[in-house]
Amino acid sequence: MNQPAAGPTAVTAGSTAFHVMAKPAGALCNLDCEYCYFLSKEQLYPGRRTHMSEDVHEAWIRQLLQGHGNGEVVVAFQGGEPTLMGLDFFRRTIELERRFARPGQQVLNALQTNGTFLDDAWGEFLAEHDFLVGISIDGPRQMHDTFRVDKGGKPTFERVMRGLDVLRRHGVEWNALTTVHAANAEHGRTVYTFLRDDCGATFTQFIPIVERTPPELLPLAEAGRGIPAKKRPLYRQSGNQVTSRSVRPEQYGQFLVDIFEEWIRRDVGTIYVQQFDTALAHWLGMDQAGVCVHAKTCGAQVALEHNGDVYSCDHYVEAGYLLGNITTGPTLAELITSPRQRRFGDAKEATLPQYCRSCDVRFACHGGCPKDRFIPAPTGEPGLTYLCAGYRRFFHHIDPPMRSMADLLRTGRPAADIMKLVARNDARRSRNSPCTCGGARKWKHCHGIPAARAAARTAMGYG
């Protein structure tokens, strides 16, 4: 499952911000990741060639650029696996952008890929045209290969790392997208340090895997590997069960806490974690800042299928959320601002249970993504996010340092100055005290390992 390359979550069209996740190869992919919700979407287009035609390609680029005023416009390629379209498709994209871009527009191309097809020809092209590339990697070899396999069930870690090496050798700007699931959820710090130290990632995002399914389809959903996409149940946003591959709510919260405890000591200002950036923006009072998951409302990001069909959201590519087709109906900008899409986006706030409305971290959470709201609140109300316990754990944990960083920024100081405060506190901490992450281990055996203490001394100016 590839999600969009990290970067701007929306672009501006006059007074309307919107983002288009285009799937030029549809659900077609050379991998067979067990948790991928999108592979089954090929069932929506049975017997059809899932490659974007020249007519749809031109309509997409033209309408995207015409729907925006001056400033940055993001052209986002997603999948499935978009590199299956081949380099000629992307060369034509550059030609179309040059043809339709208006004076004052800057076009940014963002490609999310599994990286397995990247070679020097791709590297040269991506570098020449300043692509931002997102690489899907789930951590060290064993964690990555647990679920991210090819059609033959073979591991993919080596191929992904070769693709990443191509990007690094050619100086392509890239970021890491890591999904959090049963195989890596207990190892947040290990995953983070692998991405930082072994891969050289400076921008990361951690997406929770929540495979929702009706009870009667759970056995099929669990089977995953080995079942052709055409025979898998069509993934829909329905049901109240989750697969064993899914991250548990508490796990996801602790996963983020473990990373935060490492980041707050060493990496503020040098390593960017999407969830932390979004949280800081909320502590600064920005309701719609950062990723859509924690925005007050949604609906500003649509999915464009290979044949021109536009859906309300990448997670809602199913019949009930089809808005129209850009070759036969309203334009992209018109679909985004349609009453139907506005209702879809506003429902995120309108359907919040009272339990969420009275929550002390609502300002940072906003109920999470609507796709995950399928459990009852403690009050019995429907519509609570499955990840509630994890979000509450994470947001409560980071509240004090987020307040401090927000205060630093308001006074014109860098947020990275928080590391000096943390270092002073660490220097006074007993080695045998409970770790700051809230886990079961002592400080000296967890986030207080010698490397972290050395980093603290350096931050304090002790050399």
C-alpha positions, 0 to 999 in steps of 0.5 A, a space after each residue: 500500500 503506497 500513500 502519497 509522498 510526504 510534502 504539502 497536504 493541499 494546494 490552493 485553488 483561489 480560495 479552495 485548497 485541494 490535493 489530487 492523488 492520481 493513480 495512473 496504473 489504478 490498483 495494479 502493483 508488482 507487490 502483494 503486501 498482505 495489508 494493502 487495502 487497494 489491491 482489491 480495487 481492480 474489481 471496480 474495473 473488471 476486464 479493463 486495462 488499468 493504465 491511464 490513457 493519453 486523453 485522461 492524462 491530459 485532462 488531469 494535468 490541464 484541469 489540475 493546473 487550471 484549477 489553481 492560481 499562482 503558487 505551488 501546484 502538486 502533481 501527485 502520483 500514487 498507486 498501486 505502483 505508478 512506476 509501472 506506467 514507465 518513464 515515457 508516461 512521466 516524460 509526457 507529464 512534464 510536457 503537459 505541465 509545461 504546456 498548461 502551467 500558467 505564469 506564477 505557478 510552480 509545479 512540484 511532482 510527488 511520486 509515492 513508490 515501492 522503489 523496486 523498479 528504480 534504476 539509474 534511468 529513473 534516478 536521472 529523470 527524477 533528479 533532473 525534474 526535481 521530483 519528491 519521492 516517497 519510499 515505502 519501507 517498514 523498517 529493518 529487513 525482518 519487519 519489512 519482509 513480514 508483510 511487504 512481499 511480491 506476487 510470489 510471496 518473496 521478500 522485497 527488502 533488498 529491492 527496496 534498498 537498491 531503489 533507495 540507493 538509486 535516489 541517494 546516488 542521484 541526489 533525489 529528494 525523498 522521504 520514508 513512509 512506514 506503515 505500523 502493523 503487528 510486525 513492527 508496532 512494538 519496535 518504534 525506536 528501532 524502526 526510527 533509528 533504522 530510517 534515520 541512521 541506516 537509510 538517511 531519512 530526514 522526513 518520515 511518516 508513520 501510517 497505522 494499519 487498520 484493516 477493518 472488516 465485517 465479521 463474516 469476511 474476517 477469515 478471507 481478510 486474514 488469509 491475505 497472502 496467496 489470494 489473488 486480488 480478484 478473489 479477495 473481498 472488495 475492501 470497503 469501509 464497513 465492519 467492526 472487526 480488524 485483522 491480526 495484522 492491524 496495529 492495536 490502538 495502545 501499540 500505535 500510541 506507544 510506537 509514537 511515544 518511543 520515537 518521540 522520546 528519541 527525537 526530542 533528545 537528538 533530532 528536533 530541527 533536523 529530522 521531520 516526523 509528520 505526526 510531530 510537525 502536525 501536532 506542533 501546529 495544533 499546539 500553535 492553534 492551527 486547526 487545519 494544519 498538517 495531515 488531513 487525519 487530524 484536521 478539523 474537517 476533510 474532503 480536500 483530497 480526492 483520488 483520481 483513478 486511471 480512467 478519470 473517475 474521481 472519488 471523495 478520498 483515497 480511502 473511499 474508492 468505492 461506488 458510494 463515493 464516486 463524484 464523477 469523471 473528469 472526461 465527461 462531467 465537471 472539472 476537478 475544481 468543480 468536483 472538489 467544491 461540489 455540495 456532495 464533497 463538502 458534505 463528505 468533508 464536513 461530516 468529519 466534524 459533524 459526526 463526532 461523538 460527544 465523548 470526542 467533543 469533550 476530550 481534552 486533546 480534541 484540538 490535536 486529534 479531531 477524531 482521527 480519520 473517518 475510516 477508523 471510526 467504527 467502535 462505540 465510545 465508553 458512553 455507548 455512542 457510535 463513531 469513536 475512532 478505533 485508535 482513540 486509546 493510542 491517540 490519547 496516550 500519544 497526545 497526553 504524553 507530548 503535551 508538556 514538550 509541545 507547549 514548550 516548543 510552541 512557546 519557543 516559536 512564539 518568542 522567535 526562538 527555534 523549537 530545537 532549543 527544547 533539546 537543551 531543556 530535555 538535556 538538563 532534566 536528563 542530567 538530573 534523572 536517576 539511572 534506575 528511575 522509570 523511563 520517560 517513555 512510560 514503558 516497563 524498563 528502567 531509564 538506563 535500559 531504555 531511552 537513557 542508554 549511553 548514547 542518549 546520555 552522551 547526546 544530552 551532555 553535548 546539548 548541555 555544552 559539556 562536550 
